[in-house]
Amino acid sequence: LLGMMGKFAYDMMPRQYTLTITGGDILSQRHMVAKVLEEEAAKEGITLVIRPVPGSIQALEAVNSGKLDLAFIQGGLNLRLDQVEHVATLSTEALHLIARPAIKDIRELRGKVVNMGSKTGGTRIVANKVMKFVGLQENVDYAETNQSVEEILSMHPSKLPDAMFVVSTAPSYVVDSMVKKQGYHLLEIPFPEALSLREGWVSGEKILAYTYKSDPPEPAKDLKSVGVNMHLVSNRNVDSRAIAKLLEILYSPQVSSKLRMRLDESRV
């Protein structure tokens, strides 16, 4: 009886946790989610140390090896690692396809230079499947580049690709910058439902008119696109009490308000 009482008292004691986490690169919306979670978790005795990582694949590998405790990653990776556990499914991110003004349709990317994102990132996997669906093979029908968003934003305009893919909730900081500063515009990906018949992780998503510009509007109308879920994963050795506490914080009204994003607990 004394042992049970002692264990109960021990479990009730307040705890301090320090965990490492990544939201990907520092210009991504996932990094912003990690920053907001860091701020709110600190109020509840959890210290989150954010470590930027170039892509979701690299983030998963870091979690699997124990170099990171937690990571916000995108779906559609089809990668299973022994030491990685799924914690939560958050919002749906949209695959943004932006291009120079002369390009009006995804099929017009034949013969063009297209940035697919880092080779260790999830964007490249999703973008590659989209391009193959329309019959375009990398480095055969178009030239693939793999610059990070930081590299793209610091490039001279003459060196920029003809088009690029970005996976993000809307509005995306990167897309916003490319539209307003470099004159890029969004292209529709008109077949998410058809692609979902082949890839179970695909959902239909819309990028709303006026999201990136109002005069003239960009996009001028609601655009169909491919939706990809954002997930939170952890190393399986992370204390489950810390995970439970983080989930309470993540789904709190304060986090939703700061992110301006509705996080639905029913999707966990």
Secondary structure, DSSP 8 states (H G I E B T S, - for coil): -HHHHHHHHHHHS---EEEEEE-SSTTSHHHHHHHHHHHHHHTTTEEEEE---S-HHHHHHHHHHTS-SEEEEES------TTEEEEEEEEEEEEEEEE-TT--SGGGGTTSEEE---TTSHHHHHHHHHHHHTT--BTTTBEEE---HHHHHHS-GGGS-SEEEEEESSS-HHHHHHHHHH--EE-----HHHHHTT-TT-EEEEE-TTSSEETTEESSS-EEEEEEEEEEEEETTS-HHHHHHHHHHHTSHHHHHHHT----GGG-
